Amino acid sequence: MRKARIAGLGFYVPENVVTNQDLTSFMDTSDEWIRERTGIEERRWVVPGEDTTSGMGVKAARMAIENAGLEASDIDFIIFATLSPDYYFPGPGVQVQEALGIDTIGALDVRNQCSGFVYALSVADQYIKTGMYNNILVIGSEYHSGGLEKTTRGRGVTVIFGDGAGAAVVTASDDANRGILSTHLHSEGKNATELALIGPATSRWVDQIIADHSEEDTSFYPYMNGNYVFKHAVTRFPEVIMEALMANNLTPADIDLLVPHQANLRIAQFVQRTMKLRDDQVFNNIMKYGNTTAASVPIALTEAFQQGRVKPGDLICLAAFGSGFTWASALIRW
Ligand code: UT7
C-alpha cells in the first residue's frame, strides 16, 4: 500500500501582537502569572474586521501549496479543522475551495478542537493510502480572540488563546520508507463539558438564547476546567505518543522531534520529563503565539521545518489533546 507524506507546510499569524501586559488593561492578571503558569509571553489577535478563520487558513494554505511545489489546481481534496468557523454553517472548507479557485473538489470540516489537525491528517493519510486522492490540503485555523470573554471572569481561558493558521499538503510518497507511519485517535465524551462552548447550539436556538440571557449566563464563552484538563493532558500525551511508538516498534529515544499541541509550556515540559526526552527532541513556540488550538500543530511544525529541525529521514511525532476530550498522535518518517 502506498504511503502519504507531507510535501509542503505553511502558516500565518495576524500581525497584531498582544502582550501579557496588554491584557492587564481589561482584566486582573499579570505578566508574571501568565509566564509562570503557561509560558506564554505574547499572542497574535486578529484586529476585528481585518481577517477571519477561513482567511487565515487560505494564507497558510497558499504557502503550503507553494512549498510543496504545486499549484492550487493540483489539490484534489480539502480538510479544514477549526473550533472557530466564520459561520455556524457551512464550515470553512468550502470557503477555501472558493478562495483558491479550485474546481468542485470535496471539502471536509473537522471539529476536533486541539486534536483537529492530527485527526484531519489521519483522514488525509487514509485517503492517500487507498489511492482515493493524491494531493490533500489539510488546514487548522482559529480566530479565538473574537469569542473570548475579555474580563477578569474569563481570565483563566482568555490569556491562553491566540489566533493563527497552519496548513500542510499531504501527497503520495514516492519512497516506501518515508511518510506518515501511523496515526492514533481517541475520545472520551464523558468529559465533553470540561472544555467547551455550550451555546449557540441546536439544542439552544436563538429565541431561547435571547430569552435566557442574563448577566450570569456565561455559556456564550468557552469554559475550561483548567486543572482537570491539565491533569488529563499530562497523562494522555505520553500515552498516545507511546501508542504510536509501540505500533512501529520504536522508543522515545528514536524521536528526532516531538511537535506537541501548544496547550501550555508546563504540559509540554511535563511530557518531556515523563518521556525522558532531551530539549532538542521537543519543539515549543507557545511563548510567541499562545494556544492556537487546531492551528498550533501545523504552525509549530512549519516553524520547526523552517528552522531546520525537520530533516529528511527524521522521525517526527505530532501529538495533541484537548476538548472532547479528544487526543491523537501521528508518527512521520520525514
Ligand atoms: O488546549 C486544549 C487543552 N487545554 C489545556 O491543556 C490547558 C490545561 N490547563 C492549563 O493550562 C492550566 O490549568 C491553566 C493555565 C488554565 C491555569 O493554570 P493553573 O495553574 O491550573 O491555575 P488555576 O486555574 O488553579 O488558578 C490558580 C489561581 C486562582 O486563584 P486562587 O483561587 O488560587 O486565588 C485563579 O483565580 O490563579 C488565578 N488565575 C489567574 N490569575 C491571574 C486564573 N487565571 C488567572 C490569570 N491571571 N489569567
Residues whose N, C-alpha, C, O or C-beta is under 5 A from the ligand:
A	BS01	UT7	D28 T29 S30 W33 R37 T38 C114 R155 G156 V159 G226 N227 V229 F230 A233 A263 N264 N291 F321 G322 S323
